[in-house]
Amino acid sequence: MTKKLTKAAAAKAATRNPEAGEDAAPMSNRATRAAERRDAIVAAAMEEFIARGFAATRLDDIAKRAGVAKGTIYLHFKDKESMFEELVRTVIVPVVVKLSALPPPTGSVRDLIETFAGNFLKEVIGTRRGDLVRLIVAEGPRFPAVADFYYREVVSRGIAGMRALIELGIARGEIHQANLARYPQIVIAPAMIAVIWQSLFARHAPLDAQDMLRVHLDLIFGERRTT
């Protein structure tokens, strides 16, 4: 009677088979190359979307910039919209997730908000992330599906995270206006103003976004006491 190999025996036999290792290496290399091509496509898509806008960008242009055949794109993405969604997940979502992932504060709520918002401004203002946000603001009304996706993945997370911090600030007596929890957009507003201002008016009147943020938080929390 032929006995079936146990998992342990099969694994041991595989280690003695030199062909197993030879097969694994090419598969690993193929996976690495596929991941690299996908990253190149996403990076090229960002440049094309920012340069041409969502509506005018063609998959042919993205493929050319990425150095791949157009057909290669369809191995990773079903269409231009899914590619844009991946771009948002890769570039914007990680920044916003930091807000919801903040640990229970040991310091003040203001310090937590100021740190997050300050880092957000550094990572978005004057960067490709900022260009991408402006693109969504400009073209979102024409492409409701894109705007809906951005709301679900980015805006709703940011709003929920900020509301949780505001409620904590109210409970601890740091924020005296209880109605602020109904409108966390008020706290986030300087970031959006800074993104739009940077693209439209910075050459006429440069904006110190970090200082504007501090003044804004003074209005919400009260001015910091100096000793």
Secondary structure, DSSP 8 states (H G I E B T S, - for coil): ------HHHHHHHHHH-HHHHHHHHHHHHHHHHHHHHHHHHHHHHHHHHHHH-TTT--HHHHHHHHTS-HHHHTTT-SSHHHHHHHHHHHHTHHHHHHHHT----SS-HHHHHHHHHHHHHHHHTTSHHHHHHHHHHHHGGG-HHHHHHHIIIIIHHHHHHHHHHHHHHHHTTS---GGGGG-THHHHHHHHHHHHHHHHTTTTS---HHHHHHHHHHHHH------
